């Protein structure tokens, strides 16, 4: 593959990468593309995570592809999601374009050639691989696949039992009849606790501070009401119903946070036994949607608490002992297994470095354009999903925009499209790309590019706004510059380019 060239190179064969390839295949059948995947299977996150109960934390009618109706549970298990992604890839014939075990290390843009040279390393053989492309499309998410986050736990070396991070769940872990402590309170922890409680002697969720936990029916009753409609129409209606509900709840949380906190608290009180200390264990100090909310299907976490198979402890760790955890309050939690559901490590662009005409880019110095391109970086797109809605809603829109952009370039004979910052951008205040107070964001403030103060440089986390901008908006205004690159001359001089301001 050393001298291979493709029109579009996609990095990542997860939910976003497969969706991008499917849209390219459908909307631009003559476009050559390849998908480089560092691991050995399709599925990304949904192939990596194998801990008990792993499932979506967004409803599948918005996390499924727009072009591929989802027909299962509202909150689906990891196996079902992985099967859905793989089936989509097979049905649309993009699975044959995947190069497994190819980890992208570096990408270099040449203005003279109007193309990227991408350097990868085979994770199975160690061989170095080089491939060129006209457009580079990164669908690698924003966290490290090879390492989850584990804080320094005093005395952890004293513990006699297994200590497991959910990102690296051992297949042979036996916790049946054992006492388990799950450290954490995020989406992974609230998934693990009820799943493990079915077999463990007892599961304790140990948290420093509470998280908003929202029960949601495992199956949407509206789907049953609409069952006589054609599948695609039913899927579209439920999808839009869920989109509008998510947007309305987010807006209400921002405008009336105290009202939303009260409603969420009442929902938790209804799920728990009378007299339960809701304000200690389920009343966060932060406002709704300052962090992602944790959704539990049919209130399974609360059911595990009601039956006594699980409990929640809100405290900090003094030290880990041989037989469990001693808390700052002096309480001892006995444990045979400790699970550190303590979060993720951010990683931009799958860890690859990027250079434009010999200059290495520093991502925090760049500004995102329409939430999917980077200032001053030609023929490049990346997928970063919503923080207040399903990831795939944004991924679908990014793929549609990329196809529209490539169509426009072909029609007008352009080889280059690059977003350019306006005058005065150097004075813009620094705005983080992910506007959350979650630990994984606060721990890594200088990993991702930033956003600007207004369209098209600002991320509004608003699906309707993005539909208008990415699916229907102008391709030539708002700072996009196009170029026609002349053929390379025989001599050493750098070829000129015709520049056309957008």
Steps between C-alpha positions, in 0.01 A plus 500: 500500500806724488407694184123485537288810457131543582268797469390482865676327788287429808670436833297271726247221437265575787150643490618827340746352250258238368227763470736732309600221260136404439407856412798534268405177326136609460545867408832482309521152346805593292708613797781266602551463873661283763448463874799457730413331830757451777320205654400171341123542481217730399319682778740740675370569850240227467762238422744623765274517803396153624417563865175358647187683385679726252236694308423832337442804718307669217180376343569285196244676279734799494824307546416275207577615148248725327514270195475172693190467722556359848234251611619382841490629856523872574817444704681213331770269631851509358464175305192630318668829410813323377288267286309799360820678393645186343174418319488854362857469371426167330170608346657807342817328395743720691643221715728399212667842509623467860873446571510352849800530735606832343570766763545846347804677642536813288339690214684758288333742259683621189359813334702431185343156454165590659497175693567339833769242564390280787744284695365198685646203682358151494422395854520133407834498314667830591538588132482867398242594238456814291192606307401828337158655473327812377281538810571378854198413714572410864230299683707390799299653785676693774621253761786252536410144411808348659474658843214609724536754780580371848580752774765439762331281760699491825586149604366335185801269498384352829176362360498121478235468231475609134484869407331548163445799272186459282693594189711186542253248637649149535285227349574262786410731788281305745301723734207264569420499871769758572498849647571763236580870540457711187686831533326769296159648430489560124330312218731199529451464876120523487504235227734264683332506839162345406661262250749364755242500781315219325784256587713665767436467872476879517613797290586837650527810281755724671483859380667823607195697386164418343399501134161567344341161431189486283283188451380440144277220365711231334247495214336819374118471532459734202663234281223258594231760426649557153566133422257491206688772313774412246831444678685797349217742576466366855875529554506857373211608721646345814844637416368857466286463812810404698712776344245766592459360851876504559530855370208621712634336817846647440359851442281474809802385703694807392214747555329348806763281670328502839174378346678218318690402815172481687339283231801266488502468878131411507564232240775345714288517817226300326754228416650453847368374835333748736754684712794437265764776525449634148667834569827334601523243223300636204507883525804629308667829589518607134215610274320262261696448177821650635590132459327231299206345678502129575202310359393166653259270309183429696676642808712185539751671732221604735349151486832351611510744791138422599570126515811551713737345245668837443566812703647847450762654727602864463840557658870527420769233526746510788685186392453167332566208732561132437130423537329812375488879527519720807316828449581846636198469732655188652255260338646176363369358172580130472582392143615197308512693169561871435387656172643843414225654285687827525481629146685551176814672376448751219697447180454712190502351149585154628842623611625587151713807436413732213721728292409753230780583256767390743356675807376280783163613625424570866134410536410739787618787275244405234129585488232260383298598192133391510603253768671273248794671322804688632619854429779504243489124440411408140281208389448373851200408713449334836197362679426614854144429610268690727544514876129564560361251246597188308845488341368370170267794441806718445698225326225463237498875435879517470497220241230676300698825507818327385313351204349840412842666526664242274215535247551877495875464449447257212242722328729804509834329445643574844759275660524680834251624761635667813322697777669834572460696821380859467713800599509546874462132581824510698315707759217251547467371857601137544187281499533125559359280227309283750308729731451257790631483855556123481827375643633369169457850351648694791801266522603571139431864412778515239428188298227613260464800267290789626188672376430860410236750613253475212393302192665322323776473761280430801338171603144565612417135581176554310390236251242714318752778454753252365246345261451843342873574489649163400220346293363812333733793568741676266828331415673810370443765764617536860874472450539200269769548235529281190804452276575354162849350506693492172690185402846476653764647266809306402740726690547534874291817528183475707188507278262792525139469602193691389329618817128559507363660814177352629 
